[in-house]
């Protein structure tokens, strides 16, 4: 697979790719990654720039994964992913998930990090809407307890056309309302 095919696959799947040099903190990335992070195409980026747009509740967790000396895991799978929120320069909130790989030299020192990023905002909104809907339903059910009471059904008077026929075939008329 050549570079053009890889770029086409990344664009078709709306995945951004990045590479970081931990010595210089320089971040190189695909145009899609820049779009997902909300940065214009011509601005040089560093990990500090990315951390500045990460939501304050997620920033410490994201920063720990990218620290030069504390990149504890060699791999972060997208499935386990680093889900976090970013606030674009226009103020809009977006959810991203990322994964990556540490590249080490023969002495085990971190020399490079590579990874991908995908937007998961729609999925997170759907999850939140589902949670809210379930909560509304639960509150409705708790506030409006509806019960049913089964009482014996009196037998029809003698001579009534149904006096010898159950109300429902196979059912005991005393148990049917």
N, C-alpha and C positions, 0 to 999 in steps of 0.2 A: 504494500500500500504506500503510495507516495504522499507527499505533503498536501497536495491539492485535494486528494481523496479524503484525507483525514480532516481537513478544514471543511469540506462539504458535509461529511458525516457529523461533525460538531455543530454546524449551522442547522442541518436538517433536524437534529435532535434538540436544538436550542440549549446546548451545553457550552459553557465557557471553560477554557483551559488556562492555567497559569503556571509560572515557574518563578521561584524565588531563590536568590542568592543570599544566604544568611549572613555572609561576611559584609556585604554592602547594603543589605536590606532592599536591594532593587527587585522590583516585581515586573516581570514581563508577562503579558497576557494577550489572549485573542480579543478581537473586537467584541465578541459576544460576552466575554467576562466583564469587559468594561461597561457594556449595556446593563448587565445584571447588577453590577455594583453602582450604576447610576453616574459613571464618570464619562466626561467627553473623551473622544478618541486620541487627542493629542497631549494629554496631561501625563507627565511621568508619575508613576505610582510606587509607593513603598508600603510595607506592612503597616506602618503608622497611619498612612492615609486610609487604609481599609479599616483599621481599628477605630478611626475617628467616626466612621459612618455606622458602625455596629451599635445596635440598641444598647443603652447603658446596662440593662439587665442581663445582657448576653456577653458584654465586652470582656469581662475577666476570663470567662471560660474559653472564649475564642483566642484571647491573647496567650493563655497558657499553652495552647497547642502550637503556637507559632514562635515561642521564645527560642532563641538560638541554642541555649544550653539545656533546655528542658523539653525538647521535642522527644517525649518519652516513648512514643510508639513509632515504629517504622512505617506503619500503614494505618490509614483511616479509611475504611470502606464506606462507600456512599450509602450502602444499606444501613449501616449503623449510624452513619453520617453525622456531620456537625450541622445541625439545624439551628439557625439563628436569624434574627431580624436585622435588617439594615434600614437606615433612613437616608434616602437619596437627597441630593442637594436641593431638590424642589420640595422637600419636606414629606414626601410620600413614603409609606412604610411597606417594605417587601420582605418576604421570607425566602431564605436561601438554604440550600443544603450543599455541603461540599465533602469531598474526599481527597485524599492525597497520599503521597509516598515520599519518604525521606530517602535521600541518596547519600551514602556515606563513603568516605575513603577507606583505604585498607586499615587505617588505625582506628576506624570507627567514628571519626569526626563527621559531623553533618556538613556536607558541602553544597547541597541543593535540596529544595523541596519542589515537587511538582504536584499538580492536582487539577480537579475540575470543580465547577460550581453550576448548580441548576436552580432555577426559581421554582418554589413550591407554594407561592402565595395563594393560588387558587385552591390547592388541597387544604391548606391551613384554614382558609375562610370556610370551606365546606365542612371541615371538622368542627369548627366553632359553631356554625349554623346547626349542625346535627346536635351538638351538646346543648345548645339553647332550646332547640325543639324538644329534646328529651326532657329537659328540666321543666319546660312549660307543661308538657304532657303529665309528668310526675306530679307537679303541683295541682293540676286540674283533677287528676285522679284522687289525690289526697284530700282535696277540698270538697269533692263531690262524690262521696261514697255512695255507691249505688248497690243495693243488695236485692236479693231475690229470696223469697220464702216459699217453700214447697208445702202446701197444705193438702190434706186428703180431699179429693173431689167427691162430693155427695153423689150417690147413685141416682140415676134418673127414676122418676116415679114409675111404678108398674104400668105397663102398657105403652110406655114411651118407645118410639121406634128404635132407639139406641140402647134400650135397657139391657139387651143381651149382647150388644156389640161394643167392643172396646173403642174408645175415642180414636186411638191410633193403633193400627194392627201391631201386635207384638209388645204393646206397652200396657202396663197396669193402669187402669183408669184412675185409681186412687192416687197415683203419683203425677198425673198430668194436670196442669192448670188449664 
